[in-house]
Amino acid sequence: MYLVLCLCLAGGASGQVFNYEPYDDSDLLGEFERPKQLHFGMNINVGRAGGASSVFYNGTGSSDLGDVFRELLSIPERLDWNSLAGGTANTVRNQIAQSLGIANAGGMSVATYPIDQRYDVGFGFGLRVMQRFNLENAVVCDVDIWRLKSRGAWQLNTGELPDQGQGSTDLRDFGIFGAEDRMGLSLGYRTASPIDRSTSWIFELGGTMMASRIRDHYIEVSGQTYDLIVPRGGQVGVGAIQDLTWGVGYGGYVRIGAEAYMDAGAGLELSYRLGYDSVVLGLSDFRVFNHTLQLTWLFPPPQVSSASF
């Protein structure tokens, strides 16, 4: 009820919302009939990506990028990795030991990997193209772009005795992060069930194509970051991580919500979208449920006038 009230207030700003009687067949007549035309709109999305694909960023290095120039390292491998350009004396292990004040760098090891690697709440934007056939039926195509960040915590065993030698193990927590770009293309069939002359419930079902690309992956220790995606074999002059290829997967979605009708065939839609998507990162294919709250502004249909000669 709160959802419908909000949408009705939004429609009221355009002077279209009145206290009509409950919907009946007569409401389909006159001004309530929506334009049977092509509509364009803008999406603003807030959502949480399914956590299954975030295990790619858990620091174990068990996945494969499928890239001839770059490789994915585990945290232990990164501690001892050196690029050809960086020399061999100052390994990451020595750098971390120095920053933490640890005397024996060789005694450091990973105690635990992230057990709850998750995506942060993400924001996305997109465009919509929708063809209305009548009040109830329409075909919808959305293109949305997301930037997502994943985070977790891992433990480093320094190999030293904590608390002036009174403890048994010195464990320290640090962060591990991943970031990726996603672009989703969806095509679906939408049906509307009018509530009154100002609003309708909507239901939509369709298929999706999801393209994903890794943007960043690193650990953070004492304010310093260390990439876990590095040039393969220490190659010099390898392109940035943004050059990694897009992985493409397919899935489906369902969307429910409500639309408030406004002047000149415009509309304001608020909906919940549940997607079952294939997220391809490197050579790994993850099946995940993605949850999105979507606000869509539908522009008035373009006015096409015939030219006279």
C-alpha positions in Angstrom: 0.0 0.0 0.0 2.9 2.4 0.8 4.3 1.6 -2.7 1.1 2.6 -4.4 0.7 5.7 -2.3 4.2 6.9 -3.2 3.6 6.3 -6.9 0.2 8.0 -6.7 1.8 11.1 -5.1 4.4 11.2 -7.8 1.7 11.1 -10.5 -0.2 13.8 -8.6 2.6 16.2 -9.3 1.4 16.2 -12.9 -2.3 16.6 -12.1 -3.4 13.1 -13.2 -4.3 11.5 -9.8 -7.9 11.8 -8.6 -10.1 9.8 -6.3 -11.6 7.5 -8.9 -13.8 4.6 -8.2 -12.2 1.1 -8.2 -11.2 -0.2 -11.6 -13.8 -1.5 -14.0 -14.1 -1.9 -17.8 -15.2 1.7 -18.2 -11.8 2.9 -17.0 -10.2 1.6 -20.1 -11.9 4.4 -22.1 -10.8 7.9 -22.9 -7.7 9.4 -21.3 -6.8 6.2 -19.4 -5.8 4.4 -22.5 -2.0 4.6 -22.7 -0.3 5.6 -26.1 0.4 2.5 -28.2 3.8 3.8 -29.1 7.5 3.3 -28.5 8.6 4.7 -25.1 12.1 5.5 -23.8 13.1 5.7 -20.2 16.0 5.9 -17.7 16.7 3.4 -14.9 18.2 4.1 -11.5 19.1 0.8 -9.7 20.1 -0.1 -6.2 20.8 -3.8 -5.5 23.0 -6.5 -4.0 24.7 -9.0 -6.2 24.6 -12.7 -5.4 27.6 -13.7 -3.3 28.4 -16.9 -5.1 30.7 -15.2 -7.7 32.5 -13.2 -5.0 34.5 -16.4 -4.1 36.6 -15.5 -7.1 38.2 -12.8 -4.9 38.8 -15.0 -1.8 42.6 -15.0 -2.2 43.1 -18.7 -2.7 44.0 -18.2 -6.4 42.0 -21.3 -7.4 40.4 -19.6 -10.4 42.0 -19.0 -13.8 41.8 -15.7 -15.7 42.1 -17.3 -19.1 44.5 -14.5 -20.1 47.9 -15.0 -21.8 49.4 -11.9 -20.3 48.1 -11.9 -16.7 47.7 -14.5 -14.0 45.7 -14.7 -10.7 47.9 -15.3 -7.6 46.9 -16.6 -4.2 47.9 -14.5 -1.2 50.9 -16.8 -0.3 52.1 -16.6 -3.9 51.8 -12.8 -3.8 53.9 -12.6 -0.7 56.9 -14.1 -2.6 56.1 -12.8 -6.1 58.4 -10.3 -7.8 58.1 -8.7 -11.2 61.2 -8.6 -13.4 61.1 -4.8 -13.2 61.0 -4.8 -9.4 64.2 -6.7 -8.7 64.6 -9.7 -6.4 65.7 -8.3 -3.1 62.6 -6.6 -1.8 59.8 -9.1 -2.0 56.3 -8.3 -0.8 57.0 -10.6 2.2 59.9 -8.4 3.3 57.9 -5.2 2.7 55.0 -6.4 4.9 57.4 -7.6 7.6 59.1 -4.3 7.7 55.8 -2.3 7.8 54.5 -4.6 10.7 57.8 -4.6 12.6 58.3 -8.3 12.2 61.8 -9.6 12.6 61.5 -12.9 10.8 59.7 -12.4 7.5 60.0 -16.1 6.6 57.8 -17.1 9.4 54.7 -15.4 8.0 51.9 -17.4 6.6 48.2 -17.2 5.8 46.1 -18.4 8.8 42.6 -18.1 7.3 41.0 -17.0 4.0 37.8 -15.0 3.9 34.8 -17.1 5.0 32.2 -14.4 4.2 33.4 -12.7 1.0 30.5 -10.5 -0.1 29.5 -7.8 -2.6 28.7 -4.3 -1.3 25.4 -2.8 -2.1 25.8 -1.5 -5.7 24.3 1.3 -7.8 23.6 1.1 -11.5 22.1 3.2 -14.3 20.5 2.2 -17.5 18.2 2.9 -20.4 14.9 1.4 -21.4 13.0 0.9 -24.6 9.4 -0.2 -24.3 6.8 -0.8 -26.9 3.2 -0.7 -25.6 0.6 -2.6 -27.6 -2.3 -1.7 -25.3 -2.9 -0.8 -21.6 -1.9 -4.3 -20.4 0.7 -5.6 -22.8 4.2 -4.4 -23.7 7.7 -5.6 -24.7 10.6 -4.1 -22.6 14.3 -4.0 -23.3 16.7 -2.7 -20.7 20.5 -2.0 -20.8 22.0 -1.4 -17.3 25.6 -0.8 -16.2 26.9 -1.6 -12.8 30.2 -1.2 -10.9 30.5 -3.7 -8.0 33.0 -4.1 -5.2 33.6 -7.2 -3.1 35.3 -7.3 0.3 36.4 -9.8 2.9 39.0 -10.3 5.6 41.9 -12.7 5.9 44.3 -13.5 8.7 48.0 -13.3 8.6 50.0 -15.5 11.1 53.2 -13.4 11.7 55.0 -16.4 13.2 55.8 -14.4 16.3 54.6 -14.7 19.9 52.1 -11.9 20.9 51.7 -10.1 24.2 55.4 -10.2 25.2 55.6 -13.9 24.6 52.5 -14.7 26.7 50.4 -15.8 23.7 50.8 -18.7 21.4 49.9 -17.2 18.0 50.1 -13.7 16.6 47.2 -13.3 14.2 46.3 -10.1 12.4 43.3 -9.3 10.2 43.6 -7.5 6.8 41.3 -6.8 4.0 41.0 -8.4 0.5 39.0 -6.6 -2.2 37.7 -7.2 -5.7 35.9 -4.9 -8.2 34.2 -5.6 -11.5 32.1 -4.0 -14.2 28.9 -5.5 -15.3 26.6 -4.8 -18.2 23.2 -6.4 -18.4 20.9 -6.6 -21.4 17.3 -7.9 -20.7 14.4 -8.5 -23.0 11.0 -9.3 -21.5 7.2 -9.3 -21.8 5.3 -7.0 -19.4 1.7 -7.0 -18.4 -0.2 -4.4 -16.3 -3.2 -4.7 -14.1 -4.9 -1.3 -13.6 -5.7 -0.2 -10.1 -7.4 3.1 -11.2 -6.8 5.7 -13.8 -3.6 6.8 -12.2 -1.7 3.5 -11.4 -1.3 -0.1 -12.4 0.4 -3.1 -10.9 3.0 -4.5 -13.3 4.5 -8.0 -13.8 7.4 -8.8 -16.2 9.2 -11.9 -17.2 12.2 -12.3 -19.6 15.7 -13.3 -20.4 19.1 -11.7 -19.7 22.6 -11.5 -21.1 25.2 -10.5 -18.5 28.7 -9.3 -19.4 31.3 -9.1 -16.6 34.8 -7.9 -16.4 37.3 -7.9 -13.5 38.4 -4.3 -12.7 40.6 -4.8 -9.6 41.7 -7.4 -7.1 44.1 -6.8 -4.2 45.0 -7.2 -0.6 45.6 -4.3 1.8 48.2 -4.4 4.6 49.1 -1.4 6.7 47.7 1.1 4.2 49.6 -0.5 1.3 47.8 -2.4 -1.5 49.2 -5.4 -3.3 47.6 -6.6 -6.6 46.7 -10.3 -6.9 46.4 -10.0 -10.7 49.9 -9.6 -12.1 51.8 -9.9 -15.4 52.3 -13.5 -16.2 55.9 -14.5 -15.6 56.9 -11.0 -14.6 56.4 -9.7 -18.2 57.1 -6.0 -18.6 54.8 -3.7 -20.5 51.7 -5.7 -20.1 48.5 -3.6 -20.4 46.3 -2.5 -17.5 43.9 -4.8 -15.8 41.1 -3.0 -17.5 42.2 -4.8 -20.7 40.9 -8.1 -19.4 38.2 -9.5 -21.6 34.4 -9.5 -20.8 32.8 -12.8 -19.9 29.3 -13.3 -21.1 26.6 -15.5 -19.5 22.8 -15.9 -19.9 19.9 -16.1 -17.5 16.4 -14.9 -16.7 14.5 -12.5 -14.5 11.1 -11.6 -13.0 10.0 -8.1 -12.1 7.0 -6.9 -10.1 6.0 -3.4 -9.1 3.7 -0.5 -9.9 3.6 2.3 -12.4 2.1 5.8 -11.9 0.7 7.3 -15.1 1.5 11.0 -15.8 1.0 13.7 -18.5 1.4 13.0 -22.2 1.9 9.3 -21.8 4.9 9.6 -19.4 5.2 7.2 -16.4 7.1 6.6 -13.1 7.7 3.0 -12.2 9.0 1.4 -9.0 9.8 -2.3 -9.1 11.7 -5.2 -7.5 13.7 -7.4 -9.9 15.0 -10.9 -9.1 17.5 -12.1 -11.7 19.0 -15.6 -12.0 22.2 -14.8 -14.0 25.3 -16.4 -15.2 28.3 -14.4 -14.1 31.5 -15.3 -16.0 34.8 -14.2 -14.4 37.8 -15.5 -16.2 37.2 -19.2 -16.9 34.7 -19.5 -14.0 30.9 -19.5 -14.5 28.8 -18.7 -11.4 25.0 -19.0 -11.2 23.7 -16.3 -8.9 20.5 -14.6 -7.8 20.7 -10.8 -8.1 18.3 -8.5 -6.2 17.5 -5.0 -7.5 15.2 -2.2 -6.6 14.6 -0.2 -9.7 13.1 3.3 -10.3 12.3 4.1 -13.9 11.2 7.3 -15.5 9.4 6.7 -18.8 9.5 9.7 -21.1 6.5 10.8 -23.0 6.3 9.0 -26.4 8.0 11.0 -29.2 5.7 13.1 -31.2 6.0 12.2 -34.9 4.4 14.6 -37.4 4.0 14.0 -41.1 5.9 16.3 -43.5 3.8 18.3 -45.9 5.0 19.3 -49.4 
